[in-house]
Amino acid sequence: MVERKIKLTAKEDVKEFVNEASKCDFDIDIFYNRVIIDAKSILGVLSMDLTRILTVRCNGHDEKFNSYLDKFAVA
């Protein structure tokens, strides 16, 4: 299991993120506080507070997706 902190600022970022997450054959969750959403759900991710730093939890490993997350990574 891999966890990364990211920040999605625009709706286009969310659409691109969900599209990339959907290519993975394992579960990916995105959350903050106690709100957990399936990262492959465009409506779920759009319903989150995008002003917050979000945590992505991957229940598998895909090097291409991990590299993609670097685009939105927060220190």
PyRosetta script that sets phi, psi and omega in degrees:
from pyrosetta import init, pose_from_sequence

init()
pose = pose_from_sequence("MVERKIKLTAKEDVKEFVNEASKCDFDIDIFYNRVIIDAKSILGVLSMDLTRILTVRCNGHDEKFNSYLDKFAVA")
pose.set_psi(1, 131.8)
pose.set_omega(1, -178.7)
pose.set_phi(2, -119.8)
pose.set_psi(2, 135.3)
pose.set_omega(2, 175.6)
pose.set_phi(3, -120.7)
pose.set_psi(3, 135.6)
pose.set_omega(3, 178.4)
pose.set_phi(4, -134.6)
pose.set_psi(4, 145.8)
pose.set_omega(4, 175.0)
pose.set_phi(5, -94.9)
pose.set_psi(5, 129.5)
pose.set_omega(5, 179.8)
pose.set_phi(6, -136.2)
pose.set_psi(6, 168.0)
pose.set_omega(6, 175.2)
pose.set_phi(7, -136.6)
pose.set_psi(7, 119.0)
pose.set_omega(7, 176.2)
pose.set_phi(8, -103.9)
pose.set_psi(8, 119.3)
pose.set_omega(8, -172.5)
pose.set_phi(9, -104.5)
pose.set_psi(9, -25.2)
pose.set_omega(9, -176.0)
pose.set_phi(10, -126.0)
pose.set_psi(10, 157.9)
pose.set_omega(10, 178.2)
pose.set_phi(11, -61.9)
pose.set_psi(11, -32.4)
pose.set_omega(11, 178.5)
pose.set_phi(12, -66.0)
pose.set_psi(12, -36.0)
pose.set_omega(12, 176.4)
pose.set_phi(13, -63.0)
pose.set_psi(13, -41.9)
pose.set_omega(13, 179.9)
pose.set_phi(14, -63.4)
pose.set_psi(14, -45.6)
pose.set_omega(14, -179.6)
pose.set_phi(15, -60.4)
pose.set_psi(15, -45.4)
pose.set_omega(15, 179.7)
pose.set_phi(16, -65.2)
pose.set_psi(16, -42.4)
pose.set_omega(16, 179.3)
pose.set_phi(17, -61.0)
pose.set_psi(17, -48.6)
pose.set_omega(17, -179.3)
pose.set_phi(18, -63.2)
pose.set_psi(18, -38.8)
pose.set_omega(18, 178.5)
pose.set_phi(19, -61.2)
pose.set_psi(19, -45.3)
pose.set_omega(19, 179.0)
pose.set_phi(20, -67.7)
pose.set_psi(20, -40.6)
pose.set_omega(20, 179.7)
pose.set_phi(21, -63.6)
pose.set_psi(21, -36.1)
pose.set_omega(21, -178.7)
pose.set_phi(22, -66.1)
pose.set_psi(22, -19.7)
pose.set_omega(22, 179.1)
pose.set_phi(23, -76.5)
pose.set_psi(23, -15.2)
pose.set_omega(23, -178.5)
pose.set_phi(24, -85.5)
pose.set_psi(24, 145.2)
pose.set_omega(24, -177.4)
pose.set_phi(25, -96.2)
pose.set_psi(25, 20.7)
pose.set_omega(25, 177.4)
pose.set_phi(26, -131.0)
pose.set_psi(26, 166.5)
pose.set_omega(26, -178.6)
pose.set_phi(27, -73.2)
pose.set_psi(27, 139.0)
pose.set_omega(27, 175.0)
pose.set_phi(28, -131.8)
pose.set_psi(28, 126.3)
pose.set_omega(28, 177.8)
pose.set_phi(29, -114.1)
pose.set_psi(29, 152.1)
pose.set_omega(29, 175.9)
pose.set_phi(30, -129.3)
pose.set_psi(30, 134.0)
pose.set_omega(30, -174.1)
pose.set_phi(31, -153.8)
pose.set_psi(31, 162.7)
pose.set_omega(31, 166.6)
pose.set_phi(32, -149.5)
pose.set_psi(32, 147.5)
pose.set_omega(32, -173.8)
pose.set_phi(33, 49.1)
pose.set_psi(33, -119.1)
pose.set_omega(33, -179.7)
pose.set_phi(34, -109.3)
pose.set_psi(34, 9.0)
pose.set_omega(34, 179.6)
pose.set_phi(35, -90.7)
pose.set_psi(35, 117.9)
pose.set_omega(35, 179.6)
pose.set_phi(36, -121.2)
pose.set_psi(36, 128.2)
pose.set_omega(36, -177.4)
pose.set_phi(37, -127.2)
pose.set_psi(37, 145.2)
pose.set_omega(37, 172.7)
pose.set_phi(38, -68.1)
pose.set_psi(38, 122.1)
pose.set_omega(38, -175.9)
pose.set_phi(39, -69.0)
pose.set_psi(39, -10.1)
pose.set_omega(39, 179.3)
pose.set_phi(40, -93.0)
pose.set_psi(40, 4.1)
pose.set_omega(40, -179.8)
pose.set_phi(41, -103.6)
pose.set_psi(41, 110.1)
pose.set_omega(41, -178.5)
pose.set_phi(42, -62.8)
pose.set_psi(42, -42.0)
pose.set_omega(42, 179.8)
pose.set_phi(43, -67.8)
pose.set_psi(43, -37.2)
pose.set_omega(43, 178.1)
pose.set_phi(44, -63.4)
pose.set_psi(44, -47.3)
pose.set_omega(44, -178.6)
pose.set_phi(45, -67.6)
pose.set_psi(45, -39.8)
pose.set_omega(45, 178.1)
pose.set_phi(46, -65.2)
pose.set_psi(46, -25.4)
pose.set_omega(46, -179.7)
pose.set_phi(47, -77.7)
pose.set_psi(47, -11.0)
pose.set_omega(47, -179.9)
pose.set_phi(48, -78.4)
pose.set_psi(48, 160.6)
pose.set_omega(48, 177.1)
pose.set_phi(49, -77.9)
pose.set_psi(49, 102.2)
pose.set_omega(49, -175.2)
pose.set_phi(50, -76.6)
pose.set_psi(50, 0.1)
pose.set_omega(50, 174.7)
pose.set_phi(51, -83.4)
pose.set_psi(51, -10.3)
pose.set_omega(51, -178.2)
pose.set_phi(52, -93.3)
pose.set_psi(52, 159.2)
pose.set_omega(52, 170.2)
pose.set_phi(53, -80.7)
pose.set_psi(53, 127.5)
pose.set_omega(53, -176.0)
pose.set_phi(54, -105.3)
pose.set_psi(54, 152.8)
pose.set_omega(54, 176.5)
pose.set_phi(55, -109.7)
pose.set_psi(55, 129.5)
pose.set_omega(55, 177.0)
pose.set_phi(56, -104.3)
pose.set_psi(56, 127.6)
pose.set_omega(56, 177.5)
pose.set_phi(57, -116.5)
pose.set_psi(57, 117.2)
pose.set_omega(57, 179.1)
pose.set_phi(58, -100.8)
pose.set_psi(58, 125.4)
pose.set_omega(58, 178.7)
pose.set_phi(59, -95.9)
pose.set_psi(59, 40.6)
pose.set_omega(59, 179.8)
pose.set_phi(60, -177.1)
pose.set_psi(60, -174.1)
pose.set_omega(60, -178.7)
pose.set_phi(61, -132.9)
pose.set_psi(61, 129.9)
pose.set_omega(61, 175.2)
pose.set_phi(62, -142.9)
pose.set_psi(62, 110.7)
pose.set_omega(62, -175.0)
pose.set_phi(63, -60.1)
pose.set_psi(63, -37.5)
pose.set_omega(63, -179.3)
pose.set_phi(64, -64.4)
pose.set_psi(64, -43.3)
pose.set_omega(64, 179.6)
pose.set_phi(65, -67.4)
pose.set_psi(65, -40.7)
pose.set_omega(65, 177.4)
pose.set_phi(66, -60.5)
pose.set_psi(66, -40.8)
pose.set_omega(66, 177.2)
pose.set_phi(67, -65.6)
pose.set_psi(67, -38.2)
pose.set_omega(67, 178.5)
pose.set_phi(68, -62.0)
pose.set_psi(68, -38.7)
pose.set_omega(68, -178.7)
pose.set_phi(69, -63.7)
pose.set_psi(69, -22.7)
pose.set_omega(69, 177.6)
pose.set_phi(70, -57.7)
pose.set_psi(70, -28.4)
pose.set_omega(70, -179.7)
pose.set_phi(71, -61.7)
pose.set_psi(71, -32.2)
pose.set_omega(71, -176.5)
pose.set_phi(72, -111.5)
pose.set_psi(72, 6.3)
pose.set_omega(72, -173.4)
pose.set_phi(73, -63.5)
pose.set_psi(73, 144.4)
pose.set_omega(73, 175.8)
pose.set_phi(74, -117.7)
pose.set_psi(74, 138.2)
pose.set_omega(74, -177.3)
pose.set_phi(75, -61.9)
pose.dump_pdb("model.pdb")
